[in-house]
């Protein structure tokens, strides 16, 4: 996230220091994986891609009890929209990026971990 003030204002309420630390560790791998394997049908600004990847990564930790994309998608859309993302960052333009990282974060190369007590 390029501008720290703007990025912090666009983080969901469930974002925590622990999620930030996990994202900091996974950031480069997440972006490399997206560049290599992601669906690039819709051109997206790199800053929006980064934000959507971070959101997907953090969501995996924030909602550890939800194990399928179908079960979590509506909640994540609501969280994303509540943050005010519109236009080029609208949910329908980033859903595949968020989904990609939500799935990757739980895999062998991901490091999403549930918040304590979840």
Order of alpha helices (4+ residues) and beta strands (2+ residues): alpha-alpha-alpha-alpha-alpha
